[in-house]
Amino acid sequence: MTVQPTLRPERPFFSSGPTAKIPGWSADKLDIKSLGRSHRSSYAKGRLKYAIDLTKELLGVPDDYLVGIMPGSDTGALECAMWTMLGARPATVAAWESFGNVWIQDAAKQLKLPDLQVLEAGYGEIPDLTQIPQDNDVVFTFNGTTSGARIPNLDWLAADRPGLAINDATSAVFAMDMDWAKLDVTTFSWQKVLGGEAQHGMLILSPKAAQRIADYDPAWPLPKLFRIKKKGAIDTSIFEGATINTPSMLATEDYIFALEWVKSIGGLKAMIDRADANAKLVFDFIDSKDYLRNMVADPAQRTNTGVCMVFQGEWYDSLSAEDQANVPKKIASTLEKMHIGYDFNGYRDAPPSLRIWCGGSVEQEDIKRLLPWIDWAYEELKAGNL
C-alpha cells in the first residue's frame, strides 16, 4: 500500500493551455496605464510594438522577418496564413494529433485545395516527413500538444525549398529551438508556454512568405480578420503595432510581463532548460513505474512541454475499455478535488492518459511534489478506494 504523500505543490497548475502563470505573477504587478485608452493611441500602440519587439529579440527572429499580433489565438494566426498563402502551388498538411487534423479539414473541406497531400500518424507517432515534396507548401504542427510528440529536427526541409513551410508552434515556441532559416510562417499563442491570456496569436513571416502575400491573390474570399494585404503589398503596419481589430491591452500587458520575466531569467535558453528539466522529472517517473509508459515510444520525438503518459499492466489490461478510460479521469479528478493538481487529464480525443505541462512557467519543485500523488491515487484506485 502506498503511503499518502505529505508535500503538496504550491502552485497546482499543470494545464496544457492556458498554462501556469509565471512564478511570482500577480495582477497588481501589471502595467495598466494603457487600459481605458484607445489601442490606436500612441501609448497603447507603443506597448503593442514593444511586445512585438521583445518577442523578436527573445526568440532570435531574424531582422528581416515580420512579427505581428493577430486575433483568434494561434488558430487565427495559423488560419490567416492558410487562407492568404495556400493555393498558389501544391500543398501538404501533416498531422499527428487533434490540432493538426483541424488544419487538414481546413485544407480539404474549407479551402478545397485541388493538389493536396495529407500525411497522418496516430497519437504518439510522427509521419514520414521525408515524403513531402520540396516544391509543396507544407503545414505542420511542430509539437503535438495533445499527443506529446514533437519534431526532433527540420532536416526534412531543404534550406532553398520553393514551397513555404508553415509552422504551428504554439506549444513549442519558448521551449524548443526554431530553425528560422527553414521556417516561412510560424504561429503561436500567448496562453501556451508563457502562461499568458488567450485570444491573441503571433504571426511570424519570412521575406519569402511576405512576398507570397504580395504576389498572390487567393480564389476564395477573405474575412476582414485575415486581410493582411493592402494595395498590392503586405500591410506592414500590422507588424508595427497596428492590429487588425481591437486587442485586449490587459492581455497585452500580461504578455509583456511574462516576456520581461523570461528576459530576466536568461532568455530563451533558460526557458528551454527549465522545460527540459521539468520534462525529465516526468520521464524518469514514467520509466520507474511498470504501470505507465510514455505515449511517445521514440525518445527523440518526446516533447518537453505537454508530456503524455498512458497506463498498462495486468490490472489495467483486465479492465473494460470504459473502465480503462476512467482510470486517468478518476486520478485527475481526485487530485483536483484535493487541490493537488489541476487539469492534467489527457486531451478528450487522445487515448486515455494523463498530460502534465512542463513548460518554463512551471516550477520544478511543484512537479516533484505532484508525481508521488499520482502514484498514491493509482494504488488507491486499484485497491477500490476511489
LUMRO-144453 format. One record per residue: residue in one letter; z, x, y of N, C-alpha, C, CB in turn. Coordinates in steps of 0.05 Angstrom, whole numbers, plus 5000, padded with zeros to 4 digits. Glycine has a CB too. Example, Ala and Ser with C-alpha at 12.3 -4.5 7.8 and 13.67 -1.06 7.14 Angstrom:
2
A515652644886515652464910515652644934518152264911
S514252574955514352734979515752585001511452824988
END
This chain:
386
M500050174976500050005000500050185025502449815000
T498350115044498150275069500250185089495250245081
V501750365100503750305119502450235146505750545123
Q503450025159502349945185502750175205503649685195
P500650255219500850465239502750375262498150545250
T503650565277505450505300504050555326507950675298
L502250755328500850815353498550625357499851105353
R498350525382496250345390494450465411497450075400
P491850415410490150515432491150415459487250425428
E491150585479491950505506489850325518492550745523
R487350385512485050225521483450135496483250385542
P483949895487482749805461479949695464484449585449
F478349825481475649735487473549895472475049745518
F472349765451470449905434467849755431471649955406
S467349575450464849425450462449605455464949195471
S460149535444457749685448456149575472455949675423
G457249405487455949325512456749035520452949345509
P457749005544458649215562460849385549459649095589
T460749645555462549835542464949885560461050095537
A466750045549469250105563468750225591471050305547
K470350145610470250265637471050555634472050115656
I470350715654471050995654474051025656469651155676
P475251245645478151285647479051275677478951545634
G481251145682482351125709481050925726482051395722
W479250755715477850555731479750345741475550425715
S479350265766480850035778479049925800483650125789
A479049655802477349525821478049605850477549225819
D480549675855481249745882480450025890484249715885
K479250175871478150435877475250435886478450615853
L474050195884471250175891470850165922469949935878
D468650285931467950265959466649995964465950495967
I467949835981466949555984465749506012469249355979
K465149726027464149686054461349556054463949956068
S459949576031457249446030457449146024455549586010
L459749046015460048766008459948596033462648715992
G458548366031458248196054455948286072460748176069
R454648506066452448606082449848536068452648916086
S447648516083445048486071444348736056442948426093
H443048696033442248926017439949066031441448845989
R438848946052436649076068437849236091434748866078
S440449206096441649356118441449656112444549276122
S441549816133441250106129443550216112441250246156
Y445950096115448250206099447950136070450950086110
A447449876064447149796036444749926023446949486034
K442549946037440150076025440750366020437750046044
G442350486037443150766033444850806008444650866057
R446550606003448150625978446450585953450450405979
L444450415954442650385932441050645928440750145937
K440150765950438751015948440551235937437551095975
Y443051235945444951435934445351405904447751405948
A445451155895445651105866443251215851445950805860
I440851175863438351275851438451585851435951175867
D439051705874439051995876441052125857439652085905
L443452005855445552125838444752095808448251985843
T443451875801442451845774440452065768441051565771
K438552105786436552305782437752585779434552295805
E439752645796441052905795442452955769442952935818
L444052755761445752795737444152805711447752575735
L441952655710440252645686438252875686438952385683
G437953015707435953235708433153125708436353415685
V432752895720430052775721428252955740430152485732
P425853015732424053185748423653065776421453235735
D423253235796422953155824420652965828422553395841
D418452995812416152825816416152565801413652975809
Y418352505787418752255774420052055793420552285748
L419551795789420651585806422951445791418451385814
V425051385805427351245794427951005811429851425792
G428050765799428550525814430550335800425950375819
I431650155816433549955806432049695802435949915826
M432349575778430849335771432749105764428949395747
P431848855767433448625758433248585728432548375773
G435148455717434948365689435848575669432148295683
S437448765677438648965659436349135647440348835637
D436949255624434949425610432549255602436149555585
T432949005595430848825587428848785610431948545578
G429848735634428048705657426448955662429648635681
A427749185661426349445666424249495645428349675668
L424949455620423049525598420749325598424549515571
E421249065602419148875601417348905626420248585600
C418448995648416749055671414649265664418449155695
A415649475650413749685641411649575622415349915627
M412449415603410549305584408449125598412049145563
W409448955616407648765628405748895648409248545643
T406549115661404849245681403049465670406549355703
M403749575646402249815637400749765611404150035633
L401749595593400449565567397849405570402349425547
G396049455551393549315550391249495560393649075567
A391849715572389749895582388450055559390850085603
R389950095537389050245514390550145489389450555518
P389850225465391250145442394250205444390150275417
A395950045431398850075434400250065407399949855452
T402550205405404250195382407050115392404350465368
V408249935377411149875382412649935357411549575391
A414650115359416250195336419050085338416250505334
A420049975316422649845317424149885292422449545323
W426849915294428549945271431149805275428950235264
E431249615293433649455297432849225316435949615309
S434849065324434348805337432748825363436948665343
F433449005381432249005407429349115405433849175426
G428849305388426149395384424349175374426049625365
N425448995357423948765347423248575369425448625325
V424848555390424248395413421748495427426548385434
W421448765429419048875442416648825425419449185447
I416948825398414648745381413748465387415448785351
Q415648285389414948005395413647985422417547825394
D414548135442413348125468410448215466414848315488
A409948435452407248545450405348365434407348825437
A406348255412404648095394404347815403405848105366
K406547675411406447395416406247315446408847265405
Q407247485464407147425492404647555505409647505506
L404447815503402147955514399747935497402848255519
K400147885471397947855451396048085453396547585457
L397148325451395448565453393448575430397148825453
P390948615435388848595414388848835395386148565427
D389649065405389549305388392349415386387549525401
L393949295368396749345367397549445339398349095373
Q398949665338400149775314403149725315399550085310
V404249615293407149565292408349735270407649265286
L410349885277411850045257414749945256411750345265
E415649875232418349765229419849915207418249465224
A422449915209424150025188426749855189424850335193
G428149855166430549695164432849825179431349665135
Y435049675180437449785194438350045180439749575193
G438950245197439850495186437650695180441450455162
E435050615185432850785180431050805205431150675156
I429351015205427351055226424551055212427851325242
P422550915224419950925212418651195215418150705224
D416451245201415051495203413451495229413151535179
L414651625250413451615276410951795279415451695297
T410551965259408152135260405551965254408352355239
Q405851715246403551545242402451445268404451305225
I403851485291402951375316400751555328405351355336
P398351445333396251605345396951695373393651435347
Q396251945380396952045406395451905429396352345407
D393251775422391751625442393151355450388951555432
N394951265432396251005437398551025457397350895411
D398750815473401350765487403350705465401050545509
V405850795468407850735448410450635462408450985431
V411550425451414150315460416150355437413950015468
F418350475444420350535423423150535435419850805409
T425150495417427950495425429150765416429550255412
F429950925436430951195429433351185410431651345455
N435050995415437550975399437950685391439951075416
G438250645365438650375355441450265360438050355325
T441750115382444450025390445749855368444249865415
T444149705353445349525333445249635305443849265333
S444049875301443849985274445250265272441050015266
G445650395294446850665294444950885286449050665274
A442350825287440251025281438851115306438250925260
R438651375310437251485334435051675326439251625352
I433251715345431051915341432252195344428751865361
P432052365324433252635327431752815347433252765300
N429152765351427652925370424952785376427053215358
L423552895395420952785403418652955394420852745433
D418953105373416753275363414253125356417753425338
W414552865350412252705343410552615367413152455328
L411452685391409952625415408652885425411752495437
A406052895427404753135438405253145468401753135432
A405553385478406153425507403853325524406653715513
D401353335515399053255531397753005520397053485532
R399252835507398152595495396952405516400252445478
P394652285511393352095530395051845535390552025521
G396251745514397751495516400451535530398151375489
L401551305540404151315552406351295531404451085573
A408551425536410951395519413051235535412151685511
I413550995525415350805539417950795523414050525542
N420150885534422650945520424850765530423351235524
D425750585512428150425517430550595509428050155500
A431950705529434050895524436750795533433551165537
T437150525531439550415544442150515532439450115543
S442250565506444750665495444650955487445550505470
A442651095499442251385494442651555520439551435483
V441651455542441951605567444951645573440551445591
F445651885582448351975587449952035562449851775604
A448552025539449852105513448052295497450551855497
M445452305504443552465489441652585509442052295468
D440552825502438552945519435952795519438153245511
M434652765542432052655544430052875550431952425566
D427952895534425853085539423852965559424353175513
W424452995585422952845605419952905605424152905632
A419253145598416453225598414753045579416153515591
K416052935559414552765539414952465544415452845511
L416552395564417152115569415852025595420252075570
D414351805593413051695617414551465629410251605610
V415851315613417551095623420251105608416150815619
T422451105622425051085609426650875623426551365610
T427950705608429550485619432350495607428250215614
F434350405623437050375613438550185632438550645611
S440850095623442449915639445150035645442849645625
W446449955666448950065675451250005656449649965702
Q450949785641453249685625453449825597452949395621
K451850025593451950165567453750415569449150245557
V452550655570454150895567456050945590452251135564
L455450835613457250885636459350655639455650905661
G459250455623461250245625460950085651463950355623
G458550075662458149925687457949625682455750025701
E457149485704456849195702453949135694457549065729
A453548895683450948815672449048715694451248605651
Q446648655686444548525702442848715719445848325721
H443348965719441649155733440649365713443149295756
G438049435716436849635699435649855715434749505681
M435250085702433950315716431150355703435750565713
L429250405720426450455712425750735722424550245724
I425150915703424451195709421551235701426351395695
L419851325720416951345715415951625720415451155733
S414351725701412951985705410551945724412052105678
P409452155735407052125751404751995735406052405760
K404552045709402451915693402851615692402452025665
A405451525689406051235689405451115716408951185681
A406151245738405651145764402551115769406851325786
Q401051305759398151295762397051065746396851555752
R398151015722397250785706397550525722398750765679
I399850495735400350255750398350225773403250255761
A397750445786395850445808393050375799395850715823
D392250485776389450455767388850205751388750695750
Y390950075740390549865721391649595730391949935694
D390049385727390849115733390848955707389048985755
P393148875696393148735671391848455673396048695661
A390948355650389548095650391347865654388048065623
W393947895648395847665650397247665677397947695627
P398247425684399747415710402347555708400147115717
L403247665731405747805732407747645749405448085745
P410147585738412247455754413147645777414647375737
K414247535797415047695821416847925813416347525841
L418647885794420548085786419248335774422547975768
F416648305766415248535753413248665772413848445728
R413048565796410948665814411848915829410148445834
I411049145817411849405829409349545841413249585809
K407249395844404749495856404149345882402349475836
K403249495902402749375928400249505940405149395947
K398249345947395849445960394549665944396449535988
G394349625917392849815901394350065893390449885914
A396950075899398550315893401350225885398550525916
I402750405872405550335865407150305891406750555847
D408950115891410550055915412950255914411649765915
T412650475929414750685928417350605940413650935942
S417350395957419850305970421850215949419250085990
I420850115926422750025905424250265894421149895882
F423150505896424450745886425950895907422350925873
E426350755930427850875952430150695961425950935975
G430750495944433050325950432350045959434650445971
A429749975962428949705969428349555943426449705988
T430249405933429949265907428149025910432749185896
I427048945887425248715886426648455894423948685859
N429048425883430648185890433448285898430747975867
T435148095905437848165915439548285893439147925928
P440548525896442348645877445248575883441948955875
S446948615864449848595869450748855880451348515843
M451748855904452749105916455449185903453149075946
L456948985893459349055879458749195853461048795873
A456749105838455949245814454849515820453849075798
T453449535843452349795851454549995857450549765876
E456649905871458850085877460350165852460849945897
D460549985833461750045807460150255792461949785789
Y457550235794455750435781456050705795452850345783
I456150705821456550955836459251085829456450905867
F461350925826463951025819463851175792466050795818
A462351055773462051175747460451435748460750975727
L458351425764456651665767458251895779454251605784
E459851835799461452045812463552155792462851935837
W464651985775466452085754465052275735467751845739
V462652195727461052375709460752645722458352245703
K460052645748459652905762462253065763458552855791
S464452925767467053065769467953195743469152865778
I467053095720467953205694466053415683468352975674
G463853465697461953665688459153565683463053785663
G458553315690455853215688455053135660454053415698
L452353145656451153045631452253185607448153075633
K452553455608453553595584456253505576453553905590
A457953455596460653355589460553085576462453345615
M458752915585458552645573457552665544456652465590
I455552835540454552875512456752985494452053055512
D458253185505460353305489462453095482461653535504
R463152925501465152715495464152515474465852555521
A461652435476460552255456460452385428457752155464
D459652635428459452785402462252805389458353065406
A464252865405467052895394468052625384468853015416
N467552415400468452155391467052065365467851945413
A464452105364462952025340463852185315459952065344
K464452445319465352605296467952495284465752895305
L469752395301472152275291471552045272473952175314
V469551875280468851645264467351735239467151445280
F465551925242464052025219466052135198462152255227
D467952295207469852415188471552195175471652615203
F472251995190473851775179472251635157474651565201
I469751565163468051435143467751605117465151375155
D467351865121466952045098469452065081466152315108
S471752015093474352045079475051795063476552115098
K473551575066474251325054472051245033474451105075
D472951195009470951124988469950834991472151164961
Y471250685009470350405012468450375036472850225016
L467750595049465950585072463650785069467550655098
R461450725082459250915085457950865112457150885062
N456751075123455251045148452750885143454551325160
M452150695161449750535157447250705156449450325179
V447350945169445051125171445551345150444751245199
A443751365131444151565109443551845118442351495086
D441651885135440852145144442552235167437852155153
P444252445164445952535186444452605211447552785176
A442052705209440552775233439752535250437952925225
Q439852305238439052055252441451885260437151895235
R443851995257446251835264446851855294448651925248
T447251625306447851615335450651725341447651325345
N450951805366453651885375454751675394453552155389
T453551435395454651225412455650995394452451115432
G453950805386454850575370454850645341453250335376
V456950765331457050845303457550605285459151065298
C455850565265455950325248456850405219453250175247
M458750255208459650315181459550055165462550425181
V458750085140458649865121460549915098455749815111
F461149695084463149715062461749745035464949465062
Q463249855017462249894990464649904970460550154988
G464149954945466249994926466549754907468850034940
E468149794886468349594865469349324875470149694843
W471549334891472649074901470648934918475249124916
Y469449074937467548954956465048844941466649154977
D464049004922461648914907462248674890460749144889
S464748624883465448384866465448124882468148424853
L465348144909465447914926462747774928466447984954
S462747514934460347374940459147484967460847064942
A456647414972455347504996456847405021452447414997
E457747155019459247035041461847175046459746735036
D463347235024465847375027465447665036467347375000
Q463347795028462748065038462248055068460248175024
A460847855078460347835106462947795122458347615112
N464847675109467447615123469247855124468847385109
V468748065108470548295108470648425136469648505088
P468448515148468648635174469548435196465948755182
K468748185192469547975212472547945212468247715206
K473847935189476747895188478248145198477547835159
I477248375191478448625201478348635232477148875189
A475948585243475648595272477248385286472748575279
S477248135275478747925288481747965287477947655276
T482648065264485548115261486448325282486148215233
L484948545284485748755303485348675332484249005297
E483448485337483148385364485548215372480548225366
K486448045353488847875359491348045364489347685336
M491448275351493648455355493348645379494148625329
H491048615393490448775416490249075409492448735438
I489249125384488849405375486049495382489349425345
G484049315379481349385385479649135390480149545362
Y478049145411476448915418473448965411476748855448
D472248755401469248735400467948955384468248735428
F469049025361467749235345466649135318469649465340
N466448875316464948765292462048835296465348455289
G460548865274457748935275456148725289456648975247
Y453648805297451848625310451148385292449348765319
R450748155304450547905288448147905269450247665307
D445948045276443648045259443548295240441148045276
A445448465243445548705227446948645200447048935241
P446748815180448348785156451348775163447849015136
P452948635147455848625153456948905157457348475130
S458248945179459049215187461049215209456649385194
L462249445214463749495238462249695255466649605231
R462449665282460949845300462849935322458449695312
I463350185323465250295343463650455364467350485329
W464050375389462750515411464150775416462650345436
C462550995417463651265420462651405445463051435396
G461451255463460351385488462551505505458951175504
G461651655525463451825540465651685556461951985558
S465451425560467551285575469951215557466351025587
V469651265531471851215512473451475509470851105485
E476051445509477851685505478151745475480551635518
Q478051995468478252085441480851985428478152385439
E483051995443485651915431485651615423487851965452
D484151455438484151165431482651125405482751005453
I480551275400479151255374480951355352476451415374
K482351575356484151675336486251465328485551925347
R487151315348489151115342488050865329490651035368
L485550795335484350555323483850585293481650495337
L482850815285481950855257484050795236480951135254
P486550885238488450815218488950515215491150955223
W488650365237488950075236486749945220488949965265
I484350055221482149955204482849985175479450095211
D483850215168484750275141486950075132485750565138
W488850035149491049855144490049565140493149855167
A488249475158487249205156485549155131485549135181
Y484049365123482449345099484249305074480649595095
E486349465073488149445050489649185050490249685050
E490349085073491648815075489848595066492548765104
L487248615074485348415066484848425036482648465081
K484648665025484248704996486548594980483749004990
A488948614992491348514978491748214982493848654988
G490048084998490247805003492147725024491047664978
N492847905042494847855063493647775089496648095067
L491047785091489747705117488147445113487747925127
END
